[in-house]
Amino acid sequence: MAHRNTLLAAAWIALFVSWASPGKAAPMLAGLEGGLDYPTSEMPEDGTLAVGIGYLGSQASYLFSSYPNRFYYVNAVPLPGLEVNARFTEVLGLHDPSIQLPNFVDRLMAVKWSHMLPAGWPRIALGLSDLFSINEQNGLIGYVPGSSRYDIAAFCLLGQDLGPVRLDMGYGTAKTRMSGGFMVAQWRMGHGLSALFEYGDQHVNWGLCYQPTANLSVKAGWMQAKELGLATAFRVSL
Amino acid sequence: MPRPFACRSSSLLLALLFWSQLGAASAMPDLAQHLVSKGYQDVAVLESDGTVTVAFTDQTHRRLSRALGDVLQTAAVSYPTATRFELLPQVDRIALGSVTVPGEEYRRWQAGEMSDREFASLLEVRRHPAQLSPRQAPSIGQLDLGLYPGYSLFGGLSLSLQEEWQMGLADGLRAEGLTQQTFLGPPLAAVRRANLCYANWLGNRLISSARLGYFSSGGWGGQLELGLPLSTMDLRLLTAWTEHAYPEAIARFRLQPGWLDLALTLGGGTYLDGDWGYEATMTRTFPRSTLSGTMLKTSLGFDLRAILVIALGGENRPPAAPLRIEAGNWPLVYQAEAYNTGRTLVPVSDLEAREQALYADEVRDAVPRWPRSSCEASR
């Protein structure tokens, strides 16, 4: 009986995997198209919108580093080559008495513009991450590393497909995160599965991305070699 | 025996004349009645020298550009040899503009002998058309009630319901109001509005709108708006006075470049808190939704917001009735602001909806979705 169940489960997984789409770009843990923690020059289709949720453990979190972060985001492509990310970042365990929510919540935005060069050329992108924080505007979050990760980053990216591997090299101007050079490598193994590897800010992140359909992506990563990062996103046409 | 022959021939002539007059007289009401049976209101039809002019109010399509295709096809069935069709869509029984279509080319396009692009390039969209009367199926006195579920995540989850009603009173004149209740979570800012609104053309080029009534936290007051609409752009001047806010005076320039269904609005002036500033809005219309982003920078602060409106309920609205109740769209609003005031409680623009409905590019872009077969016209 157990043998039969195992066979059924294997057949089910094989069927699911065979239907899975080839690897495509997917949002990072907190929104913009990319790897786990760093954006890439990839651009979703024009006129699409992704809704996603992400989680980052306390030792690698963006806001208030001793607390885990949860992200709720909308990631839209309002114009060809322009990606806009709007997100709520919830700091789990940190209470804000001014709002009727169990946890502190901040609102942030990010944008990325990518230009497609002729076929065979690398893709370039420019962007701004965390360009607006409502709680920074209200004085609740400062530029103090350790207590807050709020920090506008201007970044540029250069990406190229090299066989099954996509490699993106970037440079960011933030003070704490995305400061200096960083890279994202994605190895598309087929059947919607990709292995992710990132290096930046003297940390390494690695993980997996699974896209069972063209619209759905699930990511799991081991962030800075000490914390778990999770995300899932669903993309629709507007 | 010439007399009987003359009698027979004159009777025949009279019968033919009567028949031809009957035919000419009946085609017009037929088209008007056909349009009324399809849900159009304030319908007027005039045929002169091969040109068929049709005025109508559309309350069943969510996009006026779709209604144009339907009315045009219905008119072409009633007048198969017309040399020209002129369509006059109305809002509050005032024609917004005219769309002129050459009859022969329309029939060639229907027969598949002309591409969408070729045909669309022949459409002429003009502003300030002549008004037609008398009109059948008047829209006056009908109450439209829209129910809009709402929510807010800012400061905690709030669920609300907004009721919006409007009723046509006379040509260009309507009464409208809005209330909102929060029934779960932190209470949202109270939104209550009750206004009389009158809009009409001023001379040949300018359209104006005046609004009097109660404007939420602004109290009693009035608003005056002046628009200069052109084929792909318009200039609008808006000023408002209310009891509890500073006078507002804003100039806006709206451009529809004919690319990706985009519209760009730039503006500036003095706002409800007595602050001076400027604003920019970009709106893109997708098949099922509209996405817009607005930036407002004034001497008091900064406001950035994105609004996504997904059309609920399909392409068509419920048919007009003495009382029509309709569930409205549920917009997704994301706002990042350095300050938050009650500025949105006064209507932003009354002319916005009237003008954007008839941009030449929007009409031309809708051509591929216009019905082609006569079967669709009779539905």
Interface residues (C-beta under 8 A of the other chain):
Chain A: G47 L49 V74 A76 P78 L79 P80 V84 A86 F88 S98 I99 Q100 L101 R107 L108 M109 F132 I134 Q137 S237 L238
Chain B: L153 F154 G155 G156 L157 G185 P186 L260 L262 M282 R284 F286 P287 R288 S289 L291 G293 L304 A306 L308 I310 L332 Y334 Q335 A336 E337 A338
